[in-house]
């Protein structure tokens, strides 16, 4: 089956897989061997939002990842010295996510990997087409998010 005949979800999944593999390889080539692309994206999000009390729930919503997946990911990041989880004073069950100094030191290199990936992704694409693509992707994400929130009876 050609890509143009593949369901749109399949095309998006293939693109997502390629982006993840590219970021993993770029991080490794940059000497960031302890950092996967997903971990780098999460750290980038946390560092760009410093000063806010971000928790696992915030990361779940931002990246559309499940709690169990993130728990394992955060455990690996803690073991690698990239992340600390601290209890929030208002709710001891809730843990604030804090990048470590080690993560901060890697951040600029990872941003370079992100920028290079974006440059490759957008090569040959007009700015107006990029804007349409972003809009369509966000609408698709919104469609699925609303459907999931409505529950199984709405399917």
C-alpha positions as CSV (number, residue, x, y, z in Angstrom):
1,X,0.0,0.0,0.0
2,X,1.4,3.4,-0.9
3,X,1.6,6.1,1.8
4,X,-1.1,8.1,0.0
5,X,-3.5,5.1,0.4
6,X,-2.7,4.5,4.1
7,X,-5.2,5.7,6.7
8,X,-4.2,9.2,8.0
9,X,-3.6,7.7,11.5
10,X,-1.0,5.4,10.0
11,X,0.8,8.2,8.2
12,X,0.9,10.3,11.4
13,X,2.1,7.2,13.4
14,X,4.9,6.6,10.9
15,X,5.9,10.3,11.0
16,X,5.9,10.2,14.8
17,X,8.1,7.0,14.8
18,X,10.6,8.6,12.4
19,X,10.8,11.8,14.5
20,X,11.4,9.8,17.7
21,X,14.1,7.7,16.0
22,X,15.7,10.9,14.5
23,X,15.7,12.7,17.9
24,X,17.2,9.6,19.6
25,X,20.0,9.4,17.0
26,X,20.6,13.2,17.1
27,X,20.9,13.2,20.9
28,X,23.3,10.2,20.8
29,X,25.4,11.8,18.1
30,X,25.5,15.0,20.2
31,X,27.0,13.0,23.1
32,X,23.7,13.0,25.0
33,X,23.8,9.2,25.4
34,X,21.8,9.2,28.6
35,X,18.9,11.1,27.0
36,X,16.3,9.8,24.6
37,X,14.3,12.1,22.4
38,X,11.2,11.7,24.5
39,X,13.1,12.5,27.7
40,X,14.7,15.5,26.0
41,X,11.3,16.8,24.9
42,X,9.9,16.4,28.5
43,X,13.0,18.2,30.0
44,X,12.7,20.9,27.4
45,X,9.0,21.4,28.4
46,X,9.9,21.5,32.2
47,X,12.8,23.9,31.7
48,X,10.8,26.2,29.5
49,X,8.1,26.4,32.2
50,X,10.4,26.8,35.2
51,X,8.7,28.6,38.0
52,X,5.5,26.7,37.5
53,X,4.7,23.7,39.7
54,X,4.6,21.0,37.0
55,X,3.5,17.5,37.9
56,X,3.1,14.1,36.1
57,X,-0.4,15.1,35.3
58,X,0.8,18.2,33.4
59,X,3.2,16.1,31.4
60,X,0.5,13.5,30.7
61,X,-1.8,16.2,29.2
62,X,1.0,18.0,27.3
63,X,2.4,14.9,25.6
64,X,-0.7,12.7,25.6
65,X,1.1,9.9,27.4
66,X,-0.4,7.5,29.9
67,X,0.5,7.6,33.6
68,X,2.1,4.2,33.8
69,X,4.3,5.0,30.8
70,X,5.4,8.3,32.4
71,X,6.1,6.6,35.8
72,X,8.6,4.2,34.2
73,X,10.1,7.1,32.1
74,X,10.5,9.3,35.2
75,X,12.1,6.4,37.1
76,X,14.7,6.0,34.4
77,X,15.3,9.8,34.3
78,X,15.7,9.9,38.1
79,X,18.2,7.0,37.9
80,X,20.1,8.8,35.2
81,X,20.3,11.9,37.4
82,X,18.1,14.0,35.0
83,X,15.0,14.6,37.2
84,X,13.9,14.9,40.8
85,X,10.4,14.4,42.0
86,X,9.5,16.4,45.2
87,X,6.3,16.3,47.1
88,X,4.1,19.3,46.7
89,X,3.3,21.0,50.1
90,X,-0.5,21.2,49.4
91,X,-0.7,17.5,48.5
92,X,2.0,15.0,49.5
93,X,0.8,12.5,46.9
94,X,1.5,15.0,44.1
95,X,5.1,15.2,43.0
96,X,6.6,18.3,41.3
97,X,9.0,17.5,38.5
98,X,12.3,19.3,38.7
99,X,15.2,19.0,36.2
100,X,18.6,18.5,37.7
101,X,21.7,20.5,37.0
102,X,22.8,17.6,34.8
103,X,19.7,18.1,32.7
104,X,20.2,21.8,32.5
105,X,23.7,21.3,31.2
106,X,22.4,19.1,28.4
107,X,19.5,21.4,27.5
108,X,21.2,23.7,25.0
109,X,22.6,20.7,23.1
110,X,19.2,19.1,23.0
111,X,17.6,22.3,21.7
112,X,20.0,22.2,18.9
113,X,18.8,18.7,18.1
114,X,15.2,19.9,18.2
115,X,16.0,22.8,15.9
116,X,17.8,20.6,13.4
117,X,14.9,18.1,13.4
118,X,12.4,20.9,12.7
119,X,14.6,22.2,9.9
120,X,14.6,18.8,8.3
121,X,10.9,18.3,8.8
122,X,10.1,21.6,7.2
123,X,12.6,21.4,4.3
124,X,10.7,22.4,1.1
125,X,7.5,23.2,2.9
126,X,6.1,26.7,2.5
127,X,5.3,28.6,5.8
128,X,1.6,28.8,4.8
129,X,1.5,25.0,4.4
130,X,3.2,24.6,7.7
131,X,0.5,26.7,9.3
132,X,-2.2,24.6,7.7
133,X,-0.5,21.4,8.8
134,X,-0.3,22.6,12.4
135,X,-3.9,23.7,12.4
136,X,-5.1,20.3,11.0
137,X,-2.9,18.3,13.4
138,X,-4.3,20.3,16.4
139,X,-7.8,19.8,15.2
140,X,-7.3,16.1,14.8
141,X,-5.8,16.0,18.3
142,X,-8.7,17.9,19.7
143,X,-11.2,15.6,17.9
144,X,-9.6,12.5,19.5
145,X,-9.3,14.2,22.9
146,X,-12.9,15.2,22.9
147,X,-14.0,11.7,21.8
148,X,-11.9,10.1,24.5
149,X,-13.3,12.4,27.1
150,X,-16.9,11.5,26.0
151,X,-16.2,7.9,26.9
152,X,-16.8,4.5,25.2
153,X,-20.6,5.1,24.8
154,X,-19.8,8.0,22.4
155,X,-17.7,5.7,20.0
